[in-house]
């Protein structure tokens, strides 16, 4: 896992690399970074000033504009596991859903995304799992 994490960090560690990898505006800034998985691809979620960007192992890249986010849903992947879960479902206006799992700081990530969505002019509904 650490080797995969290192390889992903190397690809988008510098802001210029993240901007280039996702074709973001030149003034985009990374606000937060969270280790997680998107479906079965382990990687990192980068919260920028205007986008959610997931970069995963084996070159998987997915992005979503924060202004397009309509729903945030904290979830629990396995019902028998203790706690409230470490998953987050993010839905866009177009119906695209990013299903993120294994976010150790899920609640902080949720709050950061929600606040950045407000800055981007979106007011997503936060639903319970």
N, C-alpha and C positions, 0 to 999 in steps of 0.2 A: 504494500500500500504506500509506503513512504517513497518508493522509487517512482510510482505512478504520480504521486503528489509533486515530486521534484520535477518530473518531466512537464507536467501541466504548468507549474510555476514558471518554468523556463520559457514557455511559449507566450505567456501574457503577463509576466511580472512587471515590466515597465509599462506605464500608461500608454506610451506610443504603440507598443505591441498590441495592447488590448484594443486600442482605437483602430489599428490596421486590421486585426483579426476579424473584427465585427463591423468594419466600415462605419464607425461611429463619427459624429461631428468632432472636429479638431479640438473643441473646447471641453469635450466630455472628461469628467473626472470620476475615478473610482471612489465610492463612498464606503463600500463594505465588500468583504470576501468571505464566503462560507464553503467549507468542504461538504459535499453531499453527492447524491447520485440522481441522475435523471433516467427514469426507468431502470435499466440495468447498467448504464454507463457511469462509472465513478468519475468524479471531477470536482469542479468548483463553480459556484454561483457568484458572479461579480455584479454588485449593484452599483450602477453608475448614475450620473445626474439625469440621464434620460432613458436608460435601458436596463433590463435584466439580461445578463449574458452568461450562458452556461458553456463552459469549455470542459470537455471530457476526454477520457482516454480514447485512443485510436482516432483522434481528430474530430470527434463529435462536437458540433457547435450549434447552439440554438440561442436566439435572442428575441426579446419582446419589448416593445416600446412601453415605458411606464404610463404614458398617456392613454394607452389602449387597454390597460388592466381594468377589468370590471368586477372581478371577484377574487378574494383571497380566502382560502379555506385551510385552516390548520387541521391536520389529520393524524390519525394513529394507524400505522401500517399493519401492525399485528395486534389484534384485540386482546390477546392474552398477556401481552407484555405490560410491565408496570408503567405508571406515569400517564401523561397526556399525549405522548407521541412526539415524533421528530420529523414529521412529514408536512409538506405544504403544497397545496394545489393552487396554481395561479392561472386564472382564465382571462382571455382577451376578448375584445369586442368581436373579433372574427371567429371565435369559438375555439381557438387554440388553447390547450391546457398544458402547462408545464407541471408534471407530477414529480416533485422533488422529495427525496427520502434521505434520512440519516443526517439531518441538520441538527447538530448538537445544541446550537443556540437558536432554535427555531423561533421562539417568541421575540427575541431581539431582532432577528432577521425580518419577521413579519412586521414589526413596528417600523423598522427602517424602510422597508418597501412601501408601507402605507404612507409614511411621511414624504417619501420621494414622489409617490404618485400624486399627492396633494400639490407639491411644487410643480409637477408636470401638468396639472389641470384635471386630474382624474380623481374620482372619489369612489374607490372600489368598495363593494359590500364585503364585510368580513363575516363569514358564516361559520358555524360550529360543525364539527364532523358528525 
